Amino acid sequence: MRNKILLFGIFLMTMLNSCQKDPISPDSLDLGLDYFPLKSGTSLVYEVDSILYDGFNQTVDTIKSLFTLEYLSEFLDSAGENAFRIERFNPNLPQVNQNNRIAYYVKKDHQLFSDFIDNKKTVKLSFPVRNGRFWDANSFNTENFKRCTYQLVGEKFKGKFFEFDHTATVSIYDIQTFISEIKQVEVYAKNVGLVYSEDTFIERNSGRTNGYKIIIHLKEVL
C-alpha cells in the first residue's frame, strides 16, 4: 500500500512539473521596443509646417522648414548606463555652423524610453506599449505633471509622405472648446520611430484667432 502511495506521489509531482511553464523574460514579450529603434548611421529627415495665427492683423502665415535627426553612436553615460547620442540640424544650412547642430542623448530599457536635453529627462515612451497605458512625461524632472496615453496601438497611419502598417499614438493634450484648441500628439511607427507630431495652441476671442499649429511629418529615411 505504501509503495502505491509513493508511486502515486511521484506520478503527481511529474504531472505538475510538466504543466509548469518556463518563466517569461522581458525579451520574450513584445514590449514595443521597436517603436523607437536605435541604429548608428541612420538619419531621419522631417518636414515642419509652422502655422501662425495673428488675430490682431487677421493673418495666417505658414512657414515650411526641415530638420534631420542623425543617430550617431552608443556610449556609457556618467552613471555607467548605455545611452545613445543624437544630433538635430537643418540640412539646408551649412553643416560647419555649430549653431545648426543640437546634440542630446536618449536611453531605452525594458521600461522607458527617455531623452535628455539640457540635462532634463523626459519620458517619451513607456513599455509595454498598450492601448490606454499612461505615464507622466515629467516624472524625472521638476516640471508639472504631463499625462501621456497610448491610443490606436498597432493601427495603420497615413502620413504626408509614407504609410505605416503598425503605429502607436501618444496623446498628450486633446482639448477642443468654442474658444480654444489645445492638442499635442505624437505617432511612432515600428522599426522607424517618430513619424508624425502635432502641437496646437489656438485661442478664439471676439472673432480673432491667435496661436499656432506645428505639424511634423517624416519625409525621408537615409
C-alpha positions in Angstrom: 0.0 0.0 0.0 2.8 2.4 0.9 4.5 1.7 -2.4 1.3 2.5 -4.3 1.0 5.9 -2.4 4.7 6.6 -3.1 4.3 5.8 -6.8 1.2 8.0 -7.0 3.0 10.9 -5.3 5.9 10.6 -7.8 3.4 10.5 -10.7 1.5 13.6 -9.4 4.8 15.6 -9.0 5.8 14.6 -12.5 2.5 15.8 -13.9 2.7 19.1 -12.0 6.2 19.8 -13.2 5.3 19.1 -16.8 2.5 21.6 -16.6 4.7 24.4 -15.3 5.7 27.0 -17.9 9.1 28.5 -18.1 9.4 32.0 -16.6 8.6 34.7 -19.2 11.5 37.1 -19.6 11.1 40.6 -20.9 13.0 39.6 -24.1 10.3 37.0 -24.9 7.5 39.6 -24.8 6.6 42.1 -27.4 7.1 45.2 -25.3 7.0 47.5 -28.3 10.7 48.4 -28.0 10.9 48.6 -31.8 8.6 51.7 -31.9 11.8 53.6 -31.4 14.8 51.7 -32.7 18.3 53.0 -32.2 20.7 52.2 -35.1 24.0 54.0 -35.7 24.3 55.7 -39.1 20.5 56.2 -39.5 19.2 59.7 -40.4 15.6 60.8 -40.4 14.5 63.9 -42.3 11.3 65.7 -41.2 9.3 68.4 -42.8 7.8 71.1 -40.5 4.8 73.2 -41.2 4.5 76.1 -38.7 1.2 77.8 -39.0 0.9 81.1 -37.1 -2.4 82.8 -36.4 -2.3 86.6 -35.7 -5.7 87.8 -34.5 -4.6 91.5 -34.3 -3.6 91.6 -38.0 -6.1 89.0 -39.1 -3.4 86.9 -40.8 -2.4 83.3 -41.1 1.2 82.6 -42.1 2.7 79.2 -42.9 6.4 78.6 -42.6 8.0 75.4 -44.0 11.3 74.1 -42.8 13.3 70.8 -42.4 15.3 69.2 -39.7 17.3 66.0 -39.6 17.9 63.6 -36.7 21.2 61.8 -37.1 21.7 58.7 -34.9 25.4 58.7 -34.1 26.7 56.1 -31.6 26.1 54.4 -28.2 28.2 55.3 -25.2 28.3 54.9 -21.4 27.0 58.0 -19.6 28.2 59.3 -16.2 26.0 56.8 -14.4 27.7 53.9 -16.3 24.5 53.2 -18.3 24.1 52.7 -22.0 23.0 55.9 -23.8 22.7 56.9 -27.5 23.9 60.2 -29.0 21.6 62.0 -31.5 22.2 65.3 -33.3 19.5 67.5 -34.8 20.3 70.0 -37.6 18.8 71.8 -40.5 20.0 70.2 -43.7 19.6 73.4 -45.7 22.1 75.3 -43.5 25.9 74.9 -43.6 27.0 71.9 -41.6 30.1 73.7 -40.3 27.8 76.1 -38.5 28.0 74.9 -34.9 24.7 76.7 -34.0 23.0 74.5 -36.5 23.6 71.3 -34.6 21.9 70.4 -31.3 23.3 67.4 -29.6 21.4 65.3 -27.0 21.1 61.7 -25.9 18.5 59.1 -25.2 18.2 56.0 -23.1 16.0 52.9 -23.7 15.5 49.9 -21.5 12.6 47.4 -21.0 10.6 50.0 -19.1 11.2 53.5 -20.5 12.5 55.4 -23.5 13.7 58.9 -22.4 15.5 61.8 -23.9 17.9 64.1 -22.1 18.0 67.7 -23.4 19.9 70.4 -21.4 20.1 67.9 -18.6 16.3 67.5 -18.4 15.0 63.9 -18.6 11.7 63.5 -20.4 9.9 60.1 -20.7 8.8 59.8 -24.3 7.6 56.1 -24.3 6.7 53.7 -21.6 6.8 49.9 -22.1 5.0 47.7 -22.8 3.1 49.7 -25.5 -0.5 49.0 -24.8 -3.8 50.9 -25.5 -4.8 53.0 -22.5 -1.4 52.8 -20.8 -0.4 56.2 -19.4 2.6 57.8 -17.7 4.0 61.1 -16.6 6.4 62.5 -19.1 7.9 64.8 -16.4 8.2 62.2 -13.7 12.0 62.7 -13.6 12.2 66.5 -13.8 10.7 69.4 -11.9 8.0 70.4 -14.5 4.3 69.9 -13.9 2.6 66.5 -14.4 2.2 65.7 -18.1 0.0 62.7 -18.8 0.8 60.7 -21.9 -1.6 58.0 -23.1 -1.3 55.3 -25.7 -4.0 55.2 -28.4 -4.5 53.3 -31.7 -1.7 50.8 -30.9 -1.0 48.6 -33.9 -3.1 50.7 -36.3 -2.2 51.9 -39.7 -1.2 55.6 -40.1 -1.1 57.5 -43.4 1.3 60.4 -43.3 2.1 63.0 -45.9 5.0 61.0 -47.5 4.6 57.5 -46.1 2.0 55.0 -45.0 2.9 52.8 -42.0 1.2 49.5 -41.1 2.0 49.4 -37.3 2.0 52.6 -35.3 1.3 53.8 -31.8 -0.2 57.2 -31.0 0.8 59.1 -27.9 -1.9 61.6 -26.9 -0.7 64.3 -24.5 -3.3 67.0 -24.8 -6.5 67.0 -26.8 -8.8 69.8 -25.7 -11.3 71.5 -28.0 -13.9 74.1 -27.0 -15.6 77.0 -28.7 -12.8 79.3 -27.7 -9.7 77.2 -27.6 -7.9 74.2 -29.2 -5.0 72.6 -27.4 -3.6 69.4 -28.9 -0.3 67.6 -28.6 0.1 64.2 -30.2 3.0 62.0 -31.5 2.8 58.9 -33.7 5.5 56.3 -33.7 6.0 53.5 -36.3 7.6 50.1 -35.7 11.2 49.9 -36.8 11.2 53.6 -37.7 10.5 55.8 -34.7 8.7 59.2 -34.7 6.8 59.7 -38.0 4.3 62.5 -37.1 3.6 65.0 -34.4 1.3 67.9 -33.9 1.5 70.7 -31.4 -1.5 73.1 -31.4 -2.4 76.0 -29.2 -5.2 78.3 -30.6 -7.5 80.8 -28.8 -10.5 82.5 -30.4 -11.9 85.7 -28.9 -14.2 88.3 -30.4 -13.8 86.9 -33.9 -10.0 86.9 -33.6 -7.8 83.8 -33.7 -4.4 83.7 -32.1 -1.9 80.9 -31.7 0.0 78.4 -33.6 -0.1 74.9 -35.1 3.2 73.0 -35.7 2.9 69.8 -37.8 5.9 67.5 -38.4 5.9 64.7 -41.0 8.7 62.2 -41.6 9.9 62.9 -45.1 13.0 60.7 -45.7 14.9 57.8 -44.1 18.6 57.8 -45.0 
